[in-house]
Amino acid sequence: MTIARIALVGDRSPHVTSHVRVPGLLAALAERDRLVLDAYWIPTADAEAEAASGALAGFDAVWVLPGSPYASEAGAVAAVRTAREAGIPFLGTCGGFQHALLEYARNVCGLAAAAHAENDPEAEDPLIAPLACSLVGHEGVVRVVPGSLAESVLGAERSVERYHCNYGPDPLHLPALQAHGLVLSGRDEDGQVRIAELPGHPFYLATLFQPELHGDGSRPHPVVRALAAAAVEHARARAGAGV
């Protein structure tokens, strides 16, 4: 049986529901889907050094979890960049989604001043801004682009997802991300972006909603299952290459 190593990047807390649910989701993946993940929690304060040393590149998947404001914005961004550049399966949920967009804006689009209003309240034109209406405790419809990774993972063009966030992307900045190749593959019923993905990458998906809040936690959401499957495939490829 192939065991994949996954980096769970976030500032683990018993007060963050998604963090509390992760161990159960990992157990369910192993029992129900035979997808075994060896998980390591990496605080955002350590993630920048882990990325710089190359240690983070040794994982088979990187999942940047909710829980912002993070102790280290730079650490969260560095984790995303490592996964994107090294072709490591990546999932960013809620705060992970927000920081995935920040990373892409800064390091691919050249928007060095791209800011997150939660971390930089004085930013004049933040990429990630307060939502017009809070999504804390909200559940809503997400529609995905036909033929996208999101559609293949969800198995449908429409799903109902759960949120717990107050920040999201400012629509004015999204064309720049799209012009540089990021695909905004899921939107809510008001047309606001809720999923992003990167074509050509083995597995790169970011969702503003939190798939770890799906159901009662005993059955992993398709997004979580897809990340696990990609991680196991990555581990098999590494083993086959003798890495």
Residue pairs with C-beta under 8 A, 6 or more apart in sequence:
1 34
1 36
2 36
2 232
2 235
2 236
2 239
3 36
3 37
3 38
3 235
4 35
4 36
4 37
4 38
4 60
4 61
4 228
4 231
4 232
4 234
4 235
5 37
5 38
5 39
5 40
5 58
5 59
5 60
5 61
5 231
5 235
6 37
6 38
6 39
6 40
6 59
6 60
6 61
6 62
6 63
6 227
6 228
6 231
7 40
7 42
7 50
7 56
7 59
7 61
7 62
7 63
7 79
8 22
8 39
8 40
8 41
8 42
8 63
8 65
9 42
9 44
9 47
9 62
9 63
9 64
9 65
9 75
9 76
9 79
9 96
10 16
10 19
10 41
10 42
10 43
10 44
10 64
10 65
10 66
10 67
10 70
10 95
10 96
11 43
11 44
11 45
11 67
11 70
11 71
12 19
12 41
12 43
12 67
13 19
13 67
14 20
16 65
16 66
16 67
17 164
17 212
17 213
18 65
18 66
18 67
18 93
18 94
18 164
18 210
18 212
18 213
19 65
19 66
19 67
21 212
21 213
21 217
22 39
22 65
22 212
24 217
24 218
25 212
25 217
25 220
25 224
26 37
26 39
28 217
28 218
28 219
28 220
29 35
29 36
29 37
29 220
29 224
29 225
29 228
30 36
30 37
32 219
32 220
33 220
33 225
33 228
33 229
35 225
35 228
35 229
35 231
35 232
36 232
37 61
37 228
37 231
37 232
40 59
42 50
42 56
42 79
43 71
43 72
43 75
44 70
44 71
44 72
44 73
44 75
44 76
44 79
45 71
45 72
45 75
46 75
47 56
47 72
47 75
47 76
47 78
47 79
48 72
48 74
48 75
48 78
50 56
50 79
51 57
51 75
51 78
51 79
51 81
51 82
52 78
56 62
56 78
56 79
56 82
56 83
57 82
57 86
57 88
59 88
60 88
60 89
60 231
60 232
60 234
60 235
60 238
61 83
61 88
61 89
61 90
61 91
61 203
61 227
61 228
61 230
61 231
61 234
62 79
62 80
62 82
62 83
62 88
62 89
62 90
62 91
63 90
63 91
63 92
63 93
63 96
63 227
64 76
64 79
64 80
64 90
64 91
64 92
64 93
64 95
64 96
64 99
64 100
65 93
65 94
65 95
65 96
65 212
66 93
66 94
66 95
66 96
66 164
66 165
66 210
66 212
67 95
68 76
68 94
68 95
68 98
68 99
68 116
68 118
68 119
68 167
69 118
69 119
70 76
70 95
70 99
73 99
73 102
73 116
73 119
76 95
76 96
76 99
77 99
77 102
77 103
77 106
80 90
80 92
80 96
80 99
80 100
80 103
81 103
81 107
82 88
83 89
83 90
83 204
84 90
84 103
84 104
84 198
84 201
84 204
87 201
87 202
88 202
88 234
89 202
89 203
89 204
89 227
89 230
89 231
89 233
89 234
90 100
90 201
90 203
90 204
90 205
90 206
91 203
91 205
91 206
91 207
91 223
91 224
91 227
92 98
92 99
92 100
92 205
92 206
92 207
93 206
93 207
93 209
93 210
93 211
93 212
93 223
94 163
94 164
94 165
94 207
94 208
94 209
94 210
95 165
96 206
97 196
97 206
97 207
97 208
98 116
98 128
98 165
98 167
98 168
98 169
98 208
99 116
100 196
100 206
101 127
101 128
101 169
101 177
101 182
101 196
101 206
102 114
102 115
102 116
102 127
102 128
104 177
104 180
104 182
104 198
105 111
105 114
105 127
105 173
105 176
105 177
106 112
106 114
108 180
108 181
108 182
109 176
109 177
109 179
109 180
111 127
111 173
111 176
114 126
114 127
114 173
115 123
115 125
115 126
115 127
115 128
116 123
116 126
116 127
116 128
116 167
117 123
117 126
117 128
117 129
117 130
117 167
118 128
118 166
118 167
120 126
125 170
125 172
126 170
127 169
127 170
127 173
128 167
128 168
128 169
128 170
129 167
129 168
129 169
129 170
130 166
130 167
131 165
131 166
131 167
131 168
134 165
134 166
135 163
135 164
135 165
135 166
135 168
135 208
136 163
136 164
136 165
136 166
137 163
137 164
138 162
138 163
139 160
139 161
139 162
139 163
140 160
140 161
140 163
140 188
140 189
141 158
141 159
141 160
141 161
141 188
141 189
142 158
142 159
142 160
142 161
142 186
142 187
142 188
142 194
142 195
142 209
143 157
143 158
143 186
143 187
143 188
143 189
144 150
144 151
144 154
144 156
144 157
144 158
144 159
144 185
144 186
144 195
145 151
145 183
145 185
145 186
146 157
148 183
148 185
148 186
148 197
149 185
149 197
149 199
149 203
149 204
149 205
150 185
150 186
150 195
150 197
150 205
151 157
151 185
153 205
153 222
153 223
153 226
154 222
154 223
155 222
161 194
161 207
161 209
161 210
161 211
161 214
162 209
162 210
162 213
162 214
163 208
163 209
163 210
164 210
164 213
165 208
165 210
168 192
168 193
168 208
169 193
171 192
171 193
174 184
174 193
177 184
177 196
178 184
181 198
181 199
182 196
182 197
182 198
183 196
183 197
183 198
183 199
184 193
184 195
184 196
185 195
185 196
185 197
186 193
186 194
186 195
186 196
186 207
187 193
187 194
187 195
188 194
193 208
194 207
194 208
194 209
195 205
195 206
195 207
195 208
196 205
196 206
197 204
197 205
197 206
198 204
202 230
202 233
202 234
203 226
203 227
203 230
205 223
205 226
205 227
207 223
211 221
211 222
211 223
211 224
212 221
212 224
214 220
214 221
214 224
215 221
220 228
